[in-house]
Amino acid sequence: MFDHGDWMFGGGLTMLLIWLAPLFLLFFALRNFLGNRPPTARELLDQAYARGELPRDEYLRKRDDLAGH
């Protein structure tokens, strides 16, 4: 009696979008949340050494202090 062939593809596509949209939102929310963490002390120390703000011996001493040696 009714031929649903024309809207079946649209219905399947809609269902796919309904399932994928929350997954994408969750992925981007987690990526944004985990990507915006403050840098650790070691990362700050590495950056200061890379910029040339610390001599090598001071960098090594502070790195060892942070590592607990």
N, C-alpha and C positions, 0 to 999 in steps of 0.2 A: 504494500500500500504506500508506504513512505520510503523514499530512497535517501539514505543518509550519507551517501558516498561523497557529496560535495563538502560537507562540513566535518566529516570524520578526521581528515588531515588537520584541519584547523583546531579541532578539539584535542587531538594528540599533541599538537604544537603548544597549545595553551597549557595543557597539563605538564609538559616538559618545562615550560617557563615557570609555572607555579612551583615546581620542585627545585629548579636551578636557581631561581632568584634568591631564596633564603640562604642557599649554600654559598653563593657568591657574596652576599652581604656578610655572612659569618666569616668567610675567608678574609675579606678586606678589613673587617673590624678587628680580627685577631692579628693580622699583619700590621695594622696601624697601631694597635695596643702594644704589641711586642717590639715593634720597631722604634718606638719613642721612649725607650728606657734611658735613664741617665747613664753617662759613661762611668765605668769603674775607675778606681784609683790607678790601676795598672794601665788602662787605656789612656788616661790623662797623662801619666808619666811617659808612656810611649810617644804620645803626640808632642809633648814638650821636648823630648829628646830628638824627635824627627825635625822639629822646627829649629833645632840648634840652641835651645835655651839652656840645656844642661850639658856639661862635659861628660865624657864616657864614664869616668870613674864615679862621679856622683850618681849618674843614671844607674850603674850596676849596683852601687851601694843601696840606693833607694829601692831598686827592684828586689834585691835580696831581703831587705827589711819587709817589704810587702808580702813576699813569699814565706816569711817566717824563718829564714835561715840565719 
